[in-house]
């Protein structure tokens, strides 16, 4: 059993030598029922035949766990395949997983892969069962509840710092940053503290950049609008010139077709010879 205590930050791995405690429920033991050791046929117990995120009591684990409540957060079977939430079976299935799915880490962008995962229902074929303490009992568990491990890093985002220290928007977040002490590896050097860079912090420079960005965006929009208007005006001018030129061409053709046709080619030669012959007779 891999038991974690979020209140103290501790985690402990407990090996259960007597698996009979997991195969029988507390109520069944109180009634004096016999324990069925067949892994396929067993009565519903506190830890077996339960789904992930189910809250179970820890009284069957021993007197030290009386009054404790655990939430099943996952586990691995004998071959190391992890339990996946939402797969309502006790066996293994092969699912096509992508980025964002549990039990899979993609190596490339958009990569999908078919992986073997185990269902979210507990059964005796598990080698490790992960539990989270929801309610602590009267007795302390060594290495789990008697010690407290503080978080190594504090909140980094500005809103998270405000929520952590219950601050208002008017308060200065930079005064409440949790610093951590760094001990140099070289001997003789004094330890120093480091503070994380606060993300999403509203400063006058950030507001100035935002105003500049909005002003540039507005200026660019006005410039695009003016260029579009100039283009449309030039386009209308070119279309009007083209239309006027077409009208003049049509008018010129009509005027040239209304005039009498002048003789040309062989007819002109014949007329000139006829006139010359008339002059010779005269």
C-alpha positions in Angstrom: 0.0 0.0 0.0 1.4 3.4 -1.1 -0.1 5.8 1.4 0.2 9.5 1.0 -0.7 12.3 3.5 -1.2 15.6 1.7 -1.6 17.5 5.0 2.0 16.7 6.0 3.6 16.0 2.6 4.8 12.5 3.7 4.4 9.3 1.8 5.0 5.7 3.0 5.0 2.3 1.4 3.6 -0.4 3.6 3.9 -4.1 2.6 0.9 -6.1 3.6 2.0 -9.6 4.5 -1.4 -10.9 5.5 -3.5 -10.4 2.4 -6.6 -11.8 4.1 -7.2 -8.4 5.5 -7.8 -7.0 2.1 -10.0 -9.8 0.9 -12.7 -9.5 3.6 -14.7 -6.5 4.7 -14.9 -5.2 8.2 -18.7 -6.0 8.4 -18.1 -9.5 7.2 -15.4 -10.1 9.8 -17.7 -8.8 12.5 -20.3 -11.3 11.4 -17.8 -14.1 11.5 -17.9 -15.0 7.8 -15.2 -17.2 6.4 -12.5 -15.8 4.1 -12.6 -17.0 0.5 -9.0 -16.9 -0.8 -10.0 -17.6 -4.4 -8.9 -14.4 -6.2 -11.7 -14.6 -8.7 -14.5 -15.4 -6.2 -14.3 -13.2 -3.1 -16.8 -11.1 -1.2 -16.9 -7.4 -1.5 -14.3 -6.0 0.9 -13.1 -2.6 2.0 -10.2 -2.5 -0.6 -11.1 -5.1 -3.2 -13.8 -4.7 -5.9 -13.7 -0.9 -5.4 -13.4 1.8 -8.0 -10.8 4.6 -8.0 -11.6 7.7 -6.0 -13.8 5.6 -3.6 -13.3 6.3 0.1 -12.7 3.2 2.2 -12.0 2.7 5.9 -8.6 1.5 7.1 -9.7 -0.5 10.1 -8.8 -3.8 8.5 -5.1 -2.9 8.2 -4.5 -2.9 11.9 -5.1 -1.1 15.2 -2.9 1.7 14.1 -5.2 2.6 11.2 -8.4 2.6 13.1 -10.5 5.7 12.4 -8.6 6.5 9.2 -10.3 7.0 5.9 -8.5 6.5 2.6 -9.3 7.4 -1.0 -8.2 5.0 -3.7 -6.1 7.1 -6.1 -4.7 4.3 -8.4 -2.3 1.3 -8.5 -0.3 -1.1 -10.6 -0.8 -4.7 -11.4 1.8 -7.5 -11.1 3.2 -6.6 -14.6 3.4 -2.9 -13.8 0.5 -1.6 -15.9 -1.2 1.4 -14.2 -4.9 1.8 -13.4 -6.8 4.3 -15.5 -9.8 6.2 -14.3 -13.0 5.6 -16.3 -12.2 2.1 -17.5 -14.8 0.1 -15.7 -13.1 -3.3 -15.7 -10.6 -5.4 -13.7 -8.6 -6.5 -16.7 -6.2 -4.8 -19.1 -7.4 -3.0 -22.2 -5.5 -1.4 -25.1 -6.6 2.2 -25.6 -5.6 4.8 -28.2 -4.2 7.6 -26.0 -3.2 11.1 -27.0 -1.8 14.2 -25.3 -3.6 15.0 -22.1 -4.6 11.5 -21.3 -3.4 9.8 -18.2 -0.9 6.8 -18.4 0.7 8.3 -21.5 3.3 10.9 -22.3 3.6 11.8 -26.0 7.1 12.2 -27.5 6.0 14.3 -30.5 3.4 16.9 -31.1 0.0 15.3 -32.0 1.3 11.8 -31.5 -1.2 9.1 -30.5 -0.3 5.6 -29.4 -2.2 2.5 -28.3 -1.1 1.5 -24.8 -2.1 -1.2 -22.4 -3.8 0.1 -19.2 -5.6 -1.6 -16.4 -9.2 -0.9 -15.4 -10.1 1.3 -12.4 -11.7 -1.5 -10.4 -9.4 -3.1 -7.7 -8.8 -6.8 -7.5 -6.2 -9.2 -6.0 -4.0 -9.0 -9.1 -2.7 -5.6 -7.9 0.9 -5.3 -6.6 0.6 -1.7 -5.4 -2.5 0.2 -4.3 -2.2 3.9 -3.9 -4.2 5.5 -1.1 -4.6 9.1 0.1 -5.5 9.9 3.7 -8.8 11.8 3.8 -9.5 11.6 7.5 -6.8 11.0 10.2 -7.5 8.6 13.1 -6.6 9.1 16.8 -3.2 7.3 16.5 -0.2 8.6 14.6 1.5 6.5 12.0 5.4 6.7 12.1 6.8 8.4 9.0 3.3 9.5 7.8 1.6 11.7 10.3 4.3 12.4 13.0 6.5 14.4 10.6 5.8 17.4 8.4 7.7 18.1 5.2 7.2 21.7 4.0 6.9 22.5 0.3 10.2 23.3 -1.3 8.7 26.0 -3.5 6.0 28.5 -2.8 3.4 29.9 -5.1 4.8 31.8 -8.1 1.7 33.3 -9.8 0.5 36.6 -8.4 -3.1 35.5 -8.0 -1.9 32.3 -6.2 0.2 34.3 -3.8 -2.8 36.5 -3.1 -5.0 33.5 -2.5 -2.3 31.9 -0.3 -1.9 34.9 2.0 -5.5 36.2 1.6 -4.5 39.5 0.1 -6.4 42.2 -1.7 -5.6 43.6 -5.1 -4.3 46.8 -3.5 -1.6 44.8 -1.5 1.9 44.5 -2.9 2.5 40.9 -3.7 6.3 41.2 -3.9 6.6 41.5 -0.2 5.0 38.1 0.4 7.1 36.0 -2.0 8.4 32.8 -0.3 12.2 32.7 -0.5 14.2 29.6 -0.3 17.7 29.2 1.2 20.5 27.9 -1.1 23.5 26.3 0.5 26.5 26.5 -1.9 28.5 23.4 -2.6 31.8 25.1 -2.1 33.1 25.3 1.4 33.4 28.7 3.1 30.7 30.4 1.1 27.7 31.7 2.9 24.2 30.5 2.1 21.9 32.9 0.3 18.2 33.1 -0.6 16.5 33.0 -3.9 13.0 34.2 -4.8 11.0 33.1 -7.9 10.0 35.6 -10.6 6.4 36.5 -10.0 4.3 35.7 -13.1 1.3 37.8 -14.2 2.3 40.7 -12.0 0.6 44.0 -12.9 3.2 46.8 -13.0 3.2 50.3 -14.4 5.6 49.2 -17.2 3.2 46.3 -18.1 0.3 48.8 -18.3 2.3 51.1 -20.4 3.2 48.3 -22.8 -0.5 47.4 -23.0 -1.5 51.0 -23.8 1.2 51.1 -26.5 0.1 47.8 -27.9 -3.5 49.0 -28.1 -2.5 52.3 -29.6 -0.4 50.6 -32.3 -3.3 48.3 -33.0 -5.7 51.2 -33.4 -3.2 53.1 -35.6 -2.7 50.1 -37.8 -6.5 49.7 -38.1 -6.9 53.4 -39.1 -4.0 53.0 -41.6 -5.6 49.9 -43.2 -8.9 51.7 -43.4 -7.4 54.7 -45.1 -5.4 52.5 -47.5 -8.6 50.7 -48.4 -10.5 54.0 -49.0 -7.6 55.2 -51.3 -7.6 52.0 -53.2 -11.3 52.1 -53.8 -11.1 55.7 -54.9 -8.3 54.9 -57.3 -10.2 51.8 -58.6 -13.4 53.9 -59.2 -11.2 56.5 -61.1 -9.6 53.8 -63.3 -13.0 52.2 -64.0 -14.4 55.6 -65.0 -11.5 56.4 -67.3 -11.9 52.9 -68.9 -15.6 53.5 -69.4 -15.0 56.9 -70.9 -12.4 55.6 -73.2 -14.8 52.8 -74.3 -17.5 55.4 -75.0 -15.2 57.5 -77.1 -14.1 54.5 -79.1 -17.7 53.6 -79.8 -18.6 57.1 -80.8 -15.6 57.3 -83.2 -16.7 54.1 -84.8 -20.2 55.3 -85.3 -19.0 58.6 -86.8 -16.7 56.9 -89.2 -19.4 54.5 -90.4 -21.8 57.3 -91.2 -19.4 59.1 -93.7 -19.6 58.1 -97.6 -17.1 55.5 -98.5 -14.2 56.8 -100.8 -13.2 54.5 -103.7 -10.0 52.7 -103.2 -8.0 50.0 -104.8 -8.9 48.7 -108.4 -12.1 51.0 -108.6 -9.9 54.1 -108.1 -7.6 53.0 -111.0 -10.5 52.3 -113.3 -12.1 55.7 -112.6 -8.8 57.5 -113.3 -8.4 55.7 -116.6 -11.9 56.6 -117.7 -11.3 60.3 -116.9 -8.0 60.2 -118.9 -9.8 58.7 -121.9 -12.5 61.4 -121.8 -9.8 64.1 -121.7 -8.1 62.5 -124.8 -11.3 62.5 -126.9 -11.9 66.1 -126.0 
